Amino acid sequence: MEKKYYKHKIENLLVINKIVTIHYFEFDKHFKSETESHDFWELVYADKANVVCTANGEEIPLSEGEILFHKPNEPHALRADGQKAPNVFIIAFECKSEAARFFENKRLKLNRQFLRFIYPIIEESKKTFDLPYSDPALKKMKLLPTPTLGGQQLIKNYLEILLVNIMRDETEKQDAEAVFLPHEELEEQIAKRTIAFLKDNVCERLEIADVCKALHYNKSYIFKQFKKATNCSVMAYFTRLKIDRAKRLLRETAWSVTEIAEHLSFDSPNYFTKTFKKTTGYTPSTYRKMLKA
């Protein structure tokens, strides 16, 4: 007797119908946007430094690592806090699922494991859309002449996964912490200590031997644990920290390229410029001019 297969219909808790805009902004410390409202959702994540959001006329300080949701038709605005130049991820999207109401008036500390969904959204958007470097007034994203295969679908999927995980994390927080945090902290302990040491010494000239001496572990062990946790080598990560600091100095100070190179212990201004361009795609001078423009 032939058995019949049962086709299970997939239940979709939350569906993203359309993506409107995607931004990763590197604002200066005095940035201030105009108030706007629209008939779709907007997610704001403070990736570096703090920002101040406004929703329905109420100011909402958003600390580094926090995420805020603006519901459809909610008047809102964004500004830097005047202290540090912030990096902000913003994605606007249409979602008509009833479950989306969970995010109304929500401001949350984002579980850092969920960054693995945010950063791919940024990367896929760069390979899919022709986005201006910094245009808060952007109304329509234009596709690249040859966008990456499946880029739009991956953006949608990553965003849905991010939102579902946030909902799960908030509704089952106690269980989630009991399962994930001890294991994660144990596995990433060496990487955390390494990153803390690199950040504390970002203006110094370090070699891997200095890191090993400070942490009291051999090079191969540090390399293995750091690579596993960050998918990056120790010194490549250190260079990235230096460039991030350089970008902040270019945005917050009037220091010359030479002064910044010396402050961050680069061998020469020329080497600093070369490293900066390799990392960002722009020279330090061009980067500063774009921000002013």
N, C-alpha and C positions, 0 to 999 in steps of 0.2 A: 504493500500500500504506500503510495507516494505521499510524503510529508510536505505540508505547505509551509513555506517560510513566512514569518511575520515581519513586515517592514515597519520598523519603529519610527514614528514621526518625531523629528527633533523639536523639542520645545525651546523656543528662543526667548530667553528672559528679557533681553535688551538688544534692539537692532538699530544700528546707525543707518539712517536713510540717505543722508547726503553729508559731504564734507564741504564746508564753506571756505574757510581760510586756515592756514597753518603758519605760525610765526615762531622763530626763536630770536628774540630781540636782545641786543646788548646795548642798553640805554646808558646815557650819561646820568650823573647823580642828580641833575636838575630836570629830568624829563617829566612832562606832564601831558596827558592826553585830553582830548575833548570828551565830553559826556556823549554816550551813544546808547541806542537800544535797538533791538532787532528781534525777529520772530524765531530765533533758534538759540541753542545753548552755546555757552562759551566757558571753556575751562582755562584757568590761569594758574600756572605753577611757578613759584619763585625758586629758580634753580640755584642762583647765587645772589647773596645779599637780600635785603628786605625791600618790599614795596608797600604802597598804600593803595588799596582798592576802595572804590566808592560804589555802593549799591543802594539805589533808592534814596540818595542823599546822605547815607550813613557811611562814615569812613571805617574801613576794616583793615587794620595792619596785617600784612601777610609776611611772616617770617620765612627765612630761607628753609626750603624743604616742605613748605605748606602749599596746599592746593585749594582753590576756591572755584565754585561753580556759580555762574550767572544764568538764571533761568530765562526763558524767552520773554521778551518785552520788558525786561528789567533795566531801567536806566543805570548805566555804570560807567566808570572811568578808572584810570590807573595813573599813578605817579611814582617816581622814585622818592626815597625818604630824605634826600638832600645830604645824606652821609656817605653812602657808597653807591657806585654805579652797579645797577642790578642786571642780571641775566634772567630773562623771563620766557617761558614756553606758553604759548597761547594757541588753542585750537578751537575753532567755531564749527559746530556741527548740528545737523537736524536729527532729532530722535523723537519719534512719536509713541514709543513704548510707554505703557503706564508705569513701569518700574523706574523710569527716569525721574519720577517725582521724588525718589529717594534723595536726589542730589540738590533739591531745592534748599537754598540758604545754607549749604554745607561748606564749611571750612575745616580742612583736615590736615593733620600731619601725615604726609605720604610715607607709607612703608617703603623704605629704600630699595627693597627687592623689586618693586614695581617700576623702577627706572628702566628696567630692561625692556619695558614696553614703550616708554616715552621716547627714548633715544632712537630706536628703530623707526618710529613715526617721523622724526626729524630727518633721518637719513633717507628714508623712502621718499619723503616730500622733495628733497633736493634732487633726486634722480627721476622724479615724475613731473614736477612743475617748474616753470621758469619763474622763480620767486625773486623779487627785488631784495637787496640786502637788508634794508630796514625801512619798511613802509607801513606804518600803523593804519593808514587810510586805505589799504588795499581792499578792493571790493570783489575782484574776480581773479582767481589763479589761472594762469595760462599753462596748458600742457607744453612740455618740451617737444621739439620736433620729433625726437625718437625717445619717448619715455621708457623707463625700464619695464620689462614684462611683469604684469601683475602688480605694479606698484600701488595703484589705487585700491585694489582689493586688500593688500597687506596693510595699508594705512587703516582701512575700515576694521580689519580683523584685530590689529594691535590695539586700536582704541576700544573696541568692544571688550577685549580681554582685560584691558586696564580697568575699565569701569566695573565689570563683573567682579574682578578681584578686589576692588575697593569696597564694593557692597558686601562681599563675603567677609573681608577683613574686619569691617565695622560691625557686622551683625554676629560674627563668631570670634570676636577678638580674643577672648580668654583662651579658647581652644587653639586658635592660630598661634598665639604666643607660646603656649605650652609645647606645641609641636615643633615650631620652626626656630625660635630665637636661640635656645641653648646650643643647638647644633650649628647654627650659622655663626654664632659668636666664637665657638670653639674652632671651626674651620677657618675663619678669617682673622683670627687673633694676630698672627704675624703680619698679615697684610695691613691691618689697621694700625699697628705700631709703626710699620714702615712708612705708611702714608703720613702719619702724624709727625714723624721725624723729618720727612721731606718737606712738609708744609712749614715746620718750625725753622727750617734752614733754606727756604726757597731763594734767599738772596745770597747764599754762599756758593762756593765752588766745591761740589761734592764728588767723590768717586764711590764706587760700590764698596770699597774697603772701609770707608767711613761709616756706611750704613751697617755693615757686618759688625764693626767694632761697637757701635752704639747699641745694637740689639742683642749682641752676644750670641749670634748664630752664624754658621758658615754660609758661604755664598750660594752653594747649590740648594740648600734648604730654603733660604730666603727667596731665591729665584723661583723655586717650584711653588711655594705657597702664594707668592705675589702674583705669579702668572695665572694660577688657578682661580684666584679671587677677582682679578681685574682684567685678565686677558691682555696684559700689557707688561713689558719689561720695566724693571725698576727705574732705569735711567731715562727711558722714553717717557715714563710717567712724570719724572722730575722735570724734564724739559717742558712738558705740557703745563705743569704748574707754573713754571717760569713765564711761559707765554701768556697764561691766564693773568698772572700778576702784571705783566707788561701791558696787556690790554686795559686793565683797570687803571694803571698809571697814565696811559694815553688818554683815557676818558676823564680822569679826575684831576690831573695836574697839567701844568704847562711845561713840564720837563722836556728837554730835548731828547732825541733818540740816543745820543751819546750818553747823556746822564742816566737814562733808563738802563742802557747796556751796562754801564759801570755799576749801577745800583744792584743789578741782578747777576753781577760777576761773569758776564760773557767775556770771552777773550778779546773781542773787539766790536765796535759798532757794526762793522761790515758783517761779522759772523752772526751777531744778533739779528740784523735785518734779514739775512739769508735764512736763519732758523724760523723767524717770525713768518716770513712769506711761505716757507715750506709747510708750516703748520696751518696757517689761516688762508693762504692764497693771496694775501695782500702784503705790501710793505707796511711798516709802522706808520710812515707818513701818509700813505693812501688810506689806511684804516682810520686815522684821526680826521682826515679831510672828509671822509664819507659820513662820519658821525656829525660833524659840524654842518654838513650839507643837509 
